[in-house]
Amino acid sequence: MDKEQALKLLKPHLNQTRYDHTKRVLETALTLANIYQVDRNDTMLAAIFHDYAKYRPLDEMIEIIKANYLPVDLLSFHHELWHGPVGSILVEQELGIDKQSIKDAIYWHTTGHGQMNDLEKIIYLADYIEPGRHFSGLDLIRKKAVENLNEACFMAVRNSMKFLVERERLIYPETLNMYNQLKRKLEESNS
């Protein structure tokens, strides 16, 4: 599937604001894929479809989580975390995208996890730093993104966790695992 075909398939599932966000995530992800030598086609598909399930009804997402044996603990966290795992199922069922690496990048783009590969990191980071986002500290992470993928992802997940802690919200366990693993990698590379 080429880029134009993928965007055409995606468009009916998003509002215009989210569709524009997705196009910016795509361009950001492709830039990072070039820098870190990650497959451009896999990056393109994961970036385009990362929010495929974003606006599905909550009851539909609950049913998909249960029916596909996704971790049930997901349901005890904010529903904003559901669209990645649900999207990873729906892109295969509805669009025939069955490549596991693409599905995994979609699955983990919101929470991250402890053993992320470079494609997963790129989609996670591109979603976080795309040019339409504006919040404190983002310019520094954007700069770091083209220098050191692990360090940029660490900065992003650290900021996300700080945001959640300040609002006394739950932190998904795999997000904490992502933070810990990246911290270990950075410490190893600096020693």
Summary of the structure (lengths in Angstrom):
residues: 191
radius of gyration: 15.8
end to end distance: 43.8
largest distance: 49.4
contacts: 596
relative contact order: 0.12
helix: 72%
strand: 0%
